[in-house]
Amino acid sequence: MSAVALGGGAPANPCATAEPEREFEPELVVPAALLVFGWGNPSRGDDALGPLFVEAVEAMQLPGVECLTDFQLQVEHALDLRGRRRILFVDASGTALPPFELQPIAAARDDSFTTHAVSPQSVLQVFEDLEGRPAPPCWLLAIRGDSLELGAAPTPSARANLRAAIVAFTAWLSEL
């Protein structure tokens, strides 16, 4: 029963604090040096490879590494690149050679920023336009996947490609 129903008067204010009021002091948040950003739809078979890769990296609990996933890239993701020293973009690809392709990428002005399929190069270009400086070094890890059927699980071949990409990622990290 509530305090009111028990005759105890008005309920306590859940927003009240026992501390005296003080000015808001924002916390200084320093982003991790490396951002691992995977995107894809976990409900569409092999399109889940980006988020699955990020999930595996998160489980490693690597210092200096932050992970981020989304269903698709957006121009707003340019803000997530602030304060980073390196970025690894990760996505499923039907055109990459199996098991995966890893290549450096650079900012590029393309038409994708006006669509639902924004390229990582376009996100980098938005970053450079906003910040007035070059984007940090970036790579694209394209993991081969062939089936994007709604409601399907990733295929066995895509899972094998994912495992190979995770092994290569740990080697890539040691080279940085």
Backbone as CSV, one residue per row, in Angstrom:
resi,resn,N_x,N_y,N_z,CA_x,CA_y,CA_z,C_x,C_y,C_z
1,MET,0.832,-1.185,0.000,0.000,0.000,0.000,0.872,1.243,0.000
2,SER,0.349,2.314,-0.608,1.102,3.554,-0.659,1.056,4.256,0.691
3,ALA,1.916,5.233,0.867,1.935,6.024,2.094,0.632,6.777,2.268
4,VAL,0.034,7.208,1.163,-1.231,7.930,1.228,-2.331,7.004,1.729
5,ALA,-2.395,5.786,1.208,-3.426,4.831,1.610,-3.267,4.436,3.069
6,LEU,-2.049,4.444,3.584,-1.815,4.086,4.979,-1.988,5.280,5.910
7,GLY,-2.330,6.431,5.355,-2.529,7.616,6.186,-1.240,8.332,6.499
8,GLY,-0.186,8.013,5.807,1.107,8.643,6.069,1.299,9.937,5.326
9,GLY,0.291,10.450,4.662,0.431,11.704,3.940,0.835,11.481,2.503
10,ALA,1.321,12.536,1.902,1.702,12.491,0.487,2.919,11.603,0.310
11,PRO,3.005,10.927,-0.820,4.175,10.096,-1.070,5.431,10.949,-1.179
12,ALA,6.563,10.340,-0.879,7.834,11.053,-0.969,8.112,11.422,-2.416
13,ASN,8.769,12.544,-2.602,9.139,12.997,-3.941,10.306,12.142,-4.427
14,PRO,10.100,11.342,-5.485,11.191,10.485,-5.956,12.339,11.272,-6.555
15,CYS,12.104,12.544,-6.867,13.157,13.365,-7.470,13.948,14.138,-6.426
16,ALA,13.487,14.157,-5.194,14.163,14.917,-4.146,15.463,14.221,-3.756
17,THR,16.440,15.015,-3.402,17.713,14.458,-2.955,18.037,14.992,-1.578
18,ALA,18.822,14.247,-0.846,19.227,14.676,0.488,20.400,15.632,0.410
19,GLU,21.087,15.647,-0.740,22.240,16.521,-0.896,21.796,17.938,-1.217
20,PRO,22.551,18.920,-0.772,22.224,20.295,-1.146,22.407,20.467,-2.659
21,GLU,21.667,21.413,-3.214,21.789,21.644,-4.652,23.176,22.151,-4.972
22,ARG,23.670,21.699,-6.131,24.952,22.196,-6.607,24.887,22.293,-8.119
23,GLU,25.816,23.046,-8.650,25.829,23.225,-10.097,26.124,21.911,-10.790
24,PHE,25.519,21.759,-11.967,25.762,20.566,-12.780,27.196,20.597,-13.280
25,GLU,27.913,19.514,-13.041,29.285,19.398,-13.499,29.379,18.192,-14.427
26,PRO,29.451,18.437,-15.743,29.513,17.302,-16.660,30.809,16.525,-16.462
27,GLU,30.681,15.217,-16.579,31.846,14.350,-16.470,32.640,14.411,-17.759
28,LEU,33.930,14.478,-17.645,34.782,14.439,-18.819,34.922,12.986,-19.240
29,VAL,34.419,12.678,-20.424,34.485,11.313,-20.938,35.496,11.287,-22.070
30,VAL,36.510,10.490,-21.904,37.528,10.344,-22.932,37.203,9.074,-23.714
31,PRO,36.948,9.207,-25.020,36.612,8.020,-25.796,37.797,7.068,-25.900
32,ALA,37.491,5.804,-26.054,38.536,4.797,-26.240,39.298,5.095,-27.532
33,ALA,40.556,4.715,-27.560,41.404,4.992,-28.720,40.895,4.306,-29.985
34,LEU,40.408,3.077,-29.846,39.935,2.315,-31.007,38.434,2.109,-30.902
35,LEU,37.726,2.492,-31.959,36.295,2.219,-32.051,36.103,1.079,-33.048
36,VAL,35.430,0.028,-32.615,35.037,-1.071,-33.491,33.538,-0.913,-33.718
37,PHE,33.172,-0.606,-34.951,31.791,-0.276,-35.271,31.258,-1.260,-36.310
38,GLY,30.356,-2.125,-35.860,29.747,-3.093,-36.764,28.291,-2.775,-36.986
39,TRP,27.833,-3.013,-38.191,26.423,-2.775,-38.463,25.844,-3.922,-39.278
40,GLY,24.522,-4.043,-39.168,23.805,-5.096,-39.865,22.559,-5.459,-39.090
41,ASN,21.725,-6.274,-39.702,20.459,-6.679,-39.103,20.559,-8.116,-38.598
42,PRO,20.548,-8.316,-37.294,20.665,-9.669,-36.736,19.525,-10.607,-37.139
43,SER,18.451,-10.067,-37.683,17.314,-10.896,-38.102,17.373,-11.287,-39.569
44,ARG,18.470,-10.950,-40.235,18.563,-11.224,-41.674,19.778,-12.090,-42.010
45,GLY,19.861,-13.243,-41.411,20.902,-14.209,-41.774,22.302,-13.661,-41.633
46,ASP,23.054,-13.717,-42.735,24.460,-13.319,-42.716,24.660,-11.822,-42.497
47,ASP,23.609,-11.021,-42.618,23.731,-9.586,-42.342,24.073,-9.337,-40.879
48,ALA,23.949,-10.353,-40.050,24.278,-10.242,-38.617,25.780,-10.269,-38.367
49,LEU,26.602,-10.473,-39.384,28.048,-10.635,-39.167,28.692,-9.429,-38.484
50,GLY,28.310,-8.221,-38.841,28.878,-7.031,-38.189,28.583,-7.011,-36.697
51,PRO,27.297,-7.097,-36.303,26.998,-7.129,-34.870,27.590,-8.342,-34.142
52,LEU,27.645,-9.496,-34.791,28.239,-10.679,-34.153,29.734,-10.486,-33.916
53,PHE,30.408,-9.849,-34.863,31.831,-9.549,-34.696,32.024,-8.627,-33.488
54,VAL,31.217,-7.574,-33.409,31.321,-6.626,-32.293,31.052,-7.332,-30.966
55,GLU,30.078,-8.211,-30.941,29.767,-8.973,-29.731,30.987,-9.784,-29.276
56,ALA,31.683,-10.395,-30.226,32.879,-11.182,-29.898,33.996,-10.286,-29.363
57,VAL,34.161,-9.113,-29.962,35.205,-8.179,-29.498,34.854,-7.665,-28.108
58,GLU,33.595,-7.356,-27.868,33.182,-6.905,-26.530,33.502,-7.958,-25.473
59,ALA,33.298,-9.224,-25.810,33.557,-10.309,-24.865,35.040,-10.393,-24.507
60,MET,35.918,-9.892,-25.371,37.364,-9.894,-25.100,37.740,-8.869,-24.035
61,GLN,36.896,-7.872,-23.789,37.134,-6.814,-22.809,38.525,-6.208,-22.957
62,LEU,38.814,-5.749,-24.161,40.127,-5.186,-24.465,40.227,-3.745,-23.976
63,PRO,41.300,-3.405,-23.275,41.461,-2.016,-22.836,41.666,-1.113,-24.049
64,GLY,41.086,0.071,-23.994,41.258,1.036,-25.075,40.420,0.757,-26.310
65,VAL,39.489,-0.210,-26.207,38.632,-0.560,-27.342,37.179,-0.356,-26.932
66,GLU,36.463,0.406,-27.736,35.034,0.591,-27.520,34.294,0.003,-28.712
67,CYS,33.163,-0.599,-28.453,32.371,-1.239,-29.503,31.039,-0.532,-29.672
68,LEU,30.573,-0.510,-30.912,29.308,0.123,-31.235,28.655,-0.677,-32.357
69,THR,27.346,-0.875,-32.258,26.606,-1.531,-33.338,25.361,-0.721,-33.666
70,ASP,24.895,-0.912,-34.887,23.643,-0.316,-35.317,23.144,-1.142,-36.499
71,PHE,21.893,-0.914,-36.869,21.334,-1.627,-38.009,21.929,-1.122,-39.319
72,GLN,22.241,0.171,-39.373,22.843,0.755,-40.570,23.632,1.990,-40.180
73,LEU,24.533,2.393,-41.059,25.290,3.617,-40.816,24.408,4.825,-41.096
74,GLN,24.617,5.857,-40.311,23.916,7.133,-40.462,24.964,8.242,-40.467
75,VAL,24.641,9.374,-41.064,25.593,10.487,-41.049,25.906,10.910,-39.616
76,GLU,24.957,10.734,-38.693,25.172,11.105,-37.293,26.291,10.299,-36.642
77,HIS,26.625,9.143,-37.209,27.710,8.336,-36.644,29.063,9.033,-36.770
78,ALA,29.136,10.065,-37.573,30.381,10.839,-37.653,30.767,11.373,-36.280
79,LEU,29.785,11.666,-35.446,30.062,12.179,-34.098,30.714,11.114,-33.218
80,ASP,30.465,9.844,-33.491,31.070,8.769,-32.704,32.564,8.622,-32.972
81,LEU,33.059,9.279,-34.009,34.475,9.181,-34.355,35.331,10.193,-33.602
82,ARG,34.689,11.149,-32.957,35.435,12.190,-32.233,36.306,11.577,-31.146
83,GLY,37.558,12.046,-31.079,38.477,11.634,-30.028,39.104,10.262,-30.232
84,ARG,38.880,9.634,-31.352,39.435,8.291,-31.611,40.782,8.409,-32.313
85,ARG,41.612,7.396,-32.092,42.881,7.325,-32.832,42.765,6.406,-34.036
86,ARG,41.825,5.431,-33.963,41.605,4.487,-35.064,40.157,4.021,-35.027
87,ILE,39.667,3.661,-36.224,38.313,3.125,-36.327,38.348,1.896,-37.225
88,LEU,37.651,0.864,-36.781,37.456,-0.328,-37.602,35.965,-0.467,-37.848
89,PHE,35.552,-0.311,-39.108,34.168,-0.539,-39.512,34.036,-2.001,-39.906
90,VAL,32.934,-2.650,-39.520,32.745,-4.080,-39.797,31.340,-4.303,-40.341
91,ASP,31.270,-5.009,-41.487,29.984,-5.281,-42.103,30.043,-6.599,-42.857
92,ALA,28.873,-7.171,-43.086,28.763,-8.327,-43.975,28.873,-7.833,-45.415
93,SER,29.402,-8.671,-46.284,29.538,-8.294,-47.681,29.297,-9.495,-48.578
94,GLY,28.461,-9.307,-49.568,28.230,-10.359,-50.555,29.242,-10.335,-51.675
95,THR,30.111,-9.326,-51.690,31.108,-9.212,-52.766,32.543,-9.421,-52.292
96,ALA,32.774,-9.422,-50.987,34.136,-9.630,-50.467,34.587,-11.048,-50.774
97,LEU,35.872,-11.196,-50.999,36.420,-12.542,-51.158,36.351,-13.252,-49.816
98,PRO,35.979,-14.536,-49.808,35.938,-15.267,-48.533,37.352,-15.463,-47.989
99,PRO,37.566,-15.461,-46.705,36.555,-15.298,-45.675,36.218,-13.842,-45.376
100,PHE,37.126,-12.904,-45.707,36.885,-11.479,-45.431,37.919,-10.669,-46.184
101,GLU,37.683,-9.389,-46.252,38.668,-8.438,-46.777,38.832,-7.332,-45.745
102,LEU,40.070,-6.940,-45.499,40.391,-5.859,-44.577,41.213,-4.847,-45.343
103,GLN,40.705,-3.627,-45.428,41.436,-2.606,-46.171,41.267,-1.240,-45.538
104,PRO,42.311,-0.407,-45.657,42.168,0.964,-45.168,41.173,1.716,-46.053
105,ILE,40.453,2.651,-45.461,39.519,3.473,-46.220,39.747,4.937,-45.885
106,ALA,39.307,5.793,-46.781,39.459,7.237,-46.597,38.120,7.908,-46.848
107,ALA,38.023,9.131,-46.386,36.812,9.920,-46.601,36.568,10.076,-48.094
108,ALA,35.306,10.006,-48.473,34.928,10.197,-49.874,33.527,10.783,-49.927
109,ARG,33.373,11.748,-50.784,32.072,12.353,-50.982,31.323,11.498,-51.996
110,ASP,30.216,10.908,-51.555,29.392,10.112,-52.466,27.930,10.412,-52.195
111,ASP,27.067,9.814,-52.967,25.636,10.082,-52.830,24.982,9.290,-51.715
112,SER,25.732,8.417,-51.052,25.107,7.537,-50.063,24.587,8.281,-48.845
113,PHE,25.109,9.473,-48.552,24.656,10.183,-47.353,23.192,10.600,-47.463
114,THR,22.597,10.494,-48.642,21.188,10.846,-48.815,20.299,9.612,-48.874
115,THR,20.860,8.447,-48.563,20.105,7.199,-48.677,20.085,6.460,-47.352
116,HIS,19.486,5.275,-47.359,19.490,4.417,-46.175,20.688,3.489,-46.168
117,ALA,21.604,3.649,-47.094,22.787,2.799,-47.171,24.029,3.683,-47.191
118,VAL,24.268,4.384,-46.105,25.407,5.298,-46.012,26.693,4.484,-45.950
119,SER,27.672,4.873,-46.741,28.960,4.169,-46.744,29.833,4.676,-45.606
120,PRO,30.776,3.843,-45.140,31.702,4.340,-44.113,32.545,5.509,-44.634
121,GLN,32.868,5.490,-45.923,33.634,6.595,-46.506,32.853,7.906,-46.411
122,SER,31.536,7.823,-46.591,30.695,9.016,-46.474,30.631,9.504,-45.024
123,VAL,30.578,8.580,-44.067,30.604,8.962,-42.653,31.914,9.689,-42.347
124,LEU,33.015,9.194,-42.891,34.307,9.861,-42.694,34.301,11.261,-43.303
125,GLN,33.682,11.397,-44.476,33.611,12.712,-45.115,32.794,13.684,-44.265
126,VAL,31.696,13.220,-43.706,30.887,14.071,-42.828,31.717,14.490,-41.617
127,PHE,32.484,13.552,-41.045,33.360,13.878,-39.920,34.317,15.004,-40.315
128,GLU,34.966,14.858,-41.458,35.941,15.867,-41.889,35.274,17.213,-42.145
129,ASP,34.079,17.186,-42.721,33.359,18.440,-42.962,32.982,19.121,-41.648
130,LEU,32.557,18.347,-40.660,32.163,18.905,-39.363,33.353,19.396,-38.558
131,GLU,34.402,18.578,-38.534,35.551,18.856,-37.668,36.600,19.771,-38.313
132,GLY,36.577,19.863,-39.645,37.577,20.682,-40.330,38.972,20.096,-40.255
133,ARG,39.053,18.791,-40.091,40.351,18.099,-40.029,40.167,16.677,-40.548
134,PRO,41.271,16.019,-40.877,41.159,14.642,-41.393,40.618,13.683,-40.336
135,ALA,39.908,12.689,-40.795,39.435,11.620,-39.913,40.628,10.792,-39.468
136,PRO,40.531,10.138,-38.318,41.608,9.240,-37.903,41.726,8.069,-38.882
137,PRO,42.821,7.337,-38.828,42.971,6.179,-39.721,41.818,5.191,-39.519
138,CYS,41.275,4.713,-40.644,40.113,3.829,-40.613,40.310,2.640,-41.543
139,TRP,39.695,1.530,-41.151,39.710,0.311,-41.957,38.296,-0.216,-42.079
140,LEU,38.061,-0.942,-43.147,36.795,-1.632,-43.341,37.071,-3.129,-43.374
141,LEU,36.443,-3.848,-42.470,36.493,-5.305,-42.436,35.180,-5.798,-43.032
142,ALA,35.249,-6.331,-44.238,34.068,-6.837,-44.945,34.102,-8.361,-44.855
143,ILE,33.183,-8.914,-44.076,33.137,-10.366,-43.854,32.158,-10.968,-44.856
144,ARG,32.620,-11.971,-45.587,31.785,-12.566,-46.630,30.554,-13.243,-46.041
145,GLY,29.399,-12.873,-46.592,28.121,-13.481,-46.251,27.269,-13.524,-47.501
146,ASP,26.453,-14.533,-47.632,25.694,-14.700,-48.873,24.189,-14.711,-48.705
147,SER,23.682,-15.002,-47.518,22.251,-15.158,-47.321,21.723,-14.057,-46.411
148,LEU,20.766,-13.288,-46.909,20.187,-12.193,-46.128,18.698,-12.424,-45.888
149,GLU,18.310,-13.669,-45.812,16.899,-14.014,-45.670,16.378,-13.610,-44.287
150,LEU,15.245,-12.925,-44.291,14.622,-12.478,-43.049,14.257,-13.671,-42.177
151,GLY,14.640,-13.619,-40.919,14.327,-14.673,-39.964,15.306,-15.827,-39.962
152,ALA,16.276,-15.798,-40.841,17.252,-16.885,-40.929,18.433,-16.617,-40.003
153,ALA,19.069,-17.678,-39.577,20.314,-17.582,-38.810,21.476,-17.438,-39.793
154,PRO,22.614,-16.938,-39.331,23.779,-16.896,-40.209,24.132,-18.306,-40.704
155,THR,24.561,-18.383,-41.940,24.901,-19.670,-42.542,26.191,-20.220,-41.929
156,PRO,26.410,-21.536,-42.021,27.663,-22.108,-41.514,28.904,-21.481,-42.161
157,SER,28.849,-21.200,-43.463,30.018,-20.589,-44.109,30.261,-19.180,-43.575
158,ALA,29.192,-18.420,-43.324,29.360,-17.077,-42.767,29.938,-17.151,-41.359
159,ARG,29.506,-18.109,-40.567,30.061,-18.270,-39.206,31.543,-18.628,-39.259
160,ALA,31.930,-19.455,-40.229,33.354,-19.797,-40.405,34.138,-18.547,-40.811
161,ASN,33.565,-17.723,-41.685,34.224,-16.472,-42.087,34.352,-15.519,-40.901
162,LEU,33.336,-15.489,-40.059,33.372,-14.664,-38.854,34.501,-15.111,-37.931
163,ARG,34.625,-16.397,-37.710,35.706,-16.906,-36.845,37.076,-16.515,-37.403
164,ALA,37.246,-16.632,-38.707,38.521,-16.248,-39.333,38.774,-14.752,-39.157
165,ALA,37.733,-13.937,-39.267,37.882,-12.489,-39.105,38.271,-12.130,-37.676
166,ILE,37.733,-12.844,-36.709,38.063,-12.580,-35.299,39.525,-12.925,-35.027
167,VAL,39.994,-14.035,-35.558,41.404,-14.408,-35.403,42.294,-13.341,-36.045
168,ALA,41.934,-12.903,-37.246,42.724,-11.882,-37.940,42.702,-10.552,-37.179
169,PHE,41.584,-10.235,-36.547,41.476,-9.004,-35.773,42.495,-8.981,-34.643
170,THR,42.655,-10.093,-33.935,43.612,-10.112,-32.831,45.040,-9.915,-33.349
171,ALA,45.340,-10.473,-34.514,46.664,-10.252,-35.115,46.801,-8.795,-35.560
172,TRP,45.746,-8.234,-36.143,45.752,-6.856,-36.595,45.988,-5.901,-35.425
173,LEU,45.364,-6.193,-34.287,45.546,-5.360,-33.094,47.010,-5.334,-32.648
174,SER,47.642,-6.481,-32.708,49.040,-6.543,-32.248,49.982,-5.784,-33.188
175,GLU,49.542,-5.531,-34.406,50.375,-4.796,-35.375,50.219,-3.288,-35.244
176,LEU,49.192,-2.832,-34.536,48.944,-1.380,-34.418,49.934,-0.705,-33.511
